[in-house]
Amino acid sequence: MAPQLDAILFEAVLFEARRPLPFALGWQAQQQLQQRLLRDPEGPDALLLLEHEPCYTLGRGGSEDHLRFDPAAPPLPLLRIDRGGEVTHHAPGQLVLYPVLNLQRHGADLHGYLRALEQVVIDLLAGLGLAGERIDGLTGVWLDGHKLAAIGVGARRWVSQHGLALNVDCDLAGFGAIVPCGIADRPVGRLCDWRPELTAGQLRGPLLQAFSARFQLRLRPPEPHERLPGW
């Protein structure tokens, strides 16, 4: 008898940084892992879980009109990167999950992939007794009208980069210097404003569990030859 789809598990290597990383280091790691999977499409997927040092990133088609500062003299590092979406802010206390997946194993549908990333956060919030929601025509996850999770992805030959950023207990002040995700009329939020006892560190495990369940992944640590420089 053929196995049921929900019983199939795909192997994924988990790379977890225990200190906030410069954005460039996380981006370099994604590119390295993407190249590995492009060279060997039968190889394992990868998942990077980290927090970033404070910075701003702007998607490949993002408008500088959403910056409330001179891009030639930013208050924090500003990087234009190869994901979709507009400008966002990263800082410690925000959990960032970068899946490097062979999407042909996971539906080969970028729109469906975005919705699945949103569902990971909605599942996580449901486990905390909170009702995360989508807003028609927008990408991300909201709670009581506040955007908790920003999502932006890129892919090359169906191998993904970038992913989701969930505000847990980060300082939101840096968002004041931008129009986050180009959405001027909806505030940004952080999870600790609903659950003050929660920290980013406490939610690492539950976020990995929600992601693994949604994408049917079996996570394992990297072998010595798979390790990433600087991690």
C-alpha positions in Angstrom: 0.0 0.0 0.0 1.3 3.5 -0.9 2.1 5.7 2.2 -0.2 8.4 3.1 1.1 11.9 2.2 0.8 13.1 5.8 3.1 10.2 6.9 6.0 11.1 4.5 8.8 12.9 6.3 11.6 14.8 4.5 15.0 15.1 6.0 16.2 18.7 6.8 19.4 19.9 8.4 18.8 22.4 11.2 21.3 25.3 11.5 20.6 27.3 14.7 22.6 30.4 15.7 22.7 31.1 19.4 23.8 34.7 19.1 22.4 37.5 16.9 24.1 37.4 13.5 24.8 40.2 11.0 22.4 39.9 8.2 25.1 39.3 5.6 26.2 36.2 7.4 22.7 34.7 7.4 22.2 35.6 3.8 25.6 34.1 2.8 24.6 30.9 4.6 21.3 30.7 2.7 23.1 31.2 -0.6 25.6 28.5 0.2 22.9 26.0 1.2 20.8 26.9 -1.9 23.8 26.1 -4.1 24.3 22.8 -2.4 20.7 21.8 -3.1 20.9 23.1 -6.7 23.9 20.9 -7.3 22.3 17.9 -5.6 18.4 18.2 -5.7 18.1 14.8 -3.9 20.1 16.2 -0.9 18.4 17.2 2.3 16.5 20.4 2.8 17.9 22.9 5.3 16.4 25.2 7.9 18.1 28.2 9.5 16.8 29.6 12.8 18.4 32.8 14.1 18.0 36.4 15.3 19.7 39.2 13.5 21.7 42.2 14.6 19.6 45.4 14.0 19.3 46.2 10.3 16.9 47.0 7.5 16.3 44.9 4.4 14.6 46.0 1.2 13.2 43.5 -1.3 14.5 43.4 -4.9 11.6 45.5 -6.1 11.0 47.5 -2.9 10.6 51.2 -3.0 12.9 53.6 -1.1 9.8 55.8 -0.7 9.0 53.6 2.3 12.2 54.7 4.1 11.8 57.6 6.5 15.6 58.3 6.3 18.2 59.1 3.7 19.2 55.7 2.2 22.7 57.1 1.8 23.0 57.6 5.5 20.8 54.9 7.2 20.5 54.8 11.0 21.3 51.0 10.8 22.7 48.8 8.1 20.5 48.8 5.0 20.7 45.9 2.5 18.8 45.4 -0.7 18.3 41.7 -1.1 16.9 39.1 -3.5 13.5 38.5 -1.9 10.1 39.7 -2.7 8.4 42.4 -0.6 9.2 45.9 0.7 11.3 47.1 3.6 11.4 45.4 7.0 13.4 45.7 10.2 15.3 42.9 12.0 16.5 43.0 15.6 17.3 40.6 18.5 14.1 39.3 20.0 12.7 38.6 16.5 12.8 35.0 15.4 13.9 34.5 11.8 13.3 31.2 10.0 15.0 30.7 6.6 13.9 27.5 4.9 16.1 26.3 2.1 13.8 23.8 0.5 13.5 21.9 -2.7 9.9 23.2 -3.3 9.3 20.4 -5.8 9.0 18.2 -2.8 6.5 20.6 -1.2 4.0 21.4 -3.9 5.9 23.4 -6.4 3.6 26.4 -5.8 5.1 29.7 -4.6 1.7 31.1 -3.7 0.9 28.0 -1.7 4.3 28.2 -0.1 3.7 31.7 1.2 0.3 30.6 2.6 2.0 27.6 4.3 4.6 29.9 6.0 1.7 32.0 7.3 0.0 28.9 8.6 3.1 27.9 10.5 2.8 31.1 12.5 -1.0 30.7 12.9 -0.4 27.2 14.2 2.2 28.5 16.6 -0.1 31.2 17.9 -3.0 28.7 18.2 -0.9 26.6 20.5 -0.6 29.7 22.7 -4.3 30.3 22.7 -4.1 33.2 20.3 -6.0 33.7 17.1 -3.6 34.8 14.4 -5.1 35.9 11.1 -4.5 36.7 7.5 -5.7 39.8 5.7 -6.9 39.5 2.2 -4.4 40.9 -0.4 -1.6 41.1 2.1 1.2 38.7 3.1 1.9 38.0 6.8 0.2 37.2 10.0 -1.7 39.6 12.2 -3.0 39.5 15.8 -5.7 42.0 16.9 -4.9 44.1 13.8 -1.1 44.2 14.6 1.4 42.6 12.2 3.4 40.0 14.1 5.1 38.1 11.3 6.5 39.4 8.0 7.1 37.0 5.2 9.2 37.4 2.0 10.7 34.7 -0.1 12.9 34.1 -3.1 13.5 31.0 -5.2 15.9 29.8 -7.8 14.9 26.7 -9.8 12.4 25.8 -7.1 15.0 26.0 -4.3 13.8 28.6 -1.7 15.6 31.4 0.2 14.5 33.9 2.9 11.3 33.1 4.8 9.6 34.5 7.9 10.3 36.9 10.8 8.2 36.7 13.9 8.4 39.6 16.5 8.5 38.1 19.9 10.2 40.4 22.4 12.2 42.7 20.2 12.4 46.5 20.5 9.9 47.9 18.0 11.4 51.4 17.8 13.4 50.6 14.7 10.1 50.1 12.7 9.3 53.8 13.2 12.0 54.7 10.7 10.2 52.8 7.9 6.8 52.0 6.4 7.0 48.3 7.3 6.3 46.1 4.3 4.9 49.2 2.6 1.8 49.2 4.7 1.2 52.6 6.3 -2.1 52.0 8.0 -1.5 48.8 10.1 0.7 48.8 13.2 3.5 46.3 13.9 3.2 44.2 17.1 5.2 41.8 19.1 4.0 38.7 20.9 5.2 39.7 24.4 2.5 42.4 24.4 -0.1 39.6 24.6 2.0 37.1 26.5 4.5 39.1 28.6 6.2 36.0 29.9 7.4 34.8 26.4 10.8 35.3 25.0 12.3 34.6 21.6 14.4 31.9 23.2 11.4 30.1 24.7 9.6 30.0 21.3 12.5 28.6 19.2 11.4 25.0 19.9 7.7 25.6 19.3 8.4 27.4 16.1 10.6 24.6 14.8 7.9 22.1 15.8 5.2 24.0 14.0 7.3 24.3 10.9 8.3 20.7 10.9 4.7 19.5 11.3 3.4 21.8 8.5 6.2 20.7 6.0 6.5 17.1 7.2 10.2 17.5 8.0 12.5 15.4 10.2 15.2 17.8 11.5 18.7 16.7 12.3 21.9 18.6 13.2 24.6 19.2 10.6 27.3 16.7 10.0 30.9 18.1 10.3 31.2 18.6 6.5 27.9 20.5 6.4 28.7 23.1 9.0 28.6 26.8 8.1 31.4 29.3 8.6 30.7 31.7 11.5 27.9 29.7 13.0 
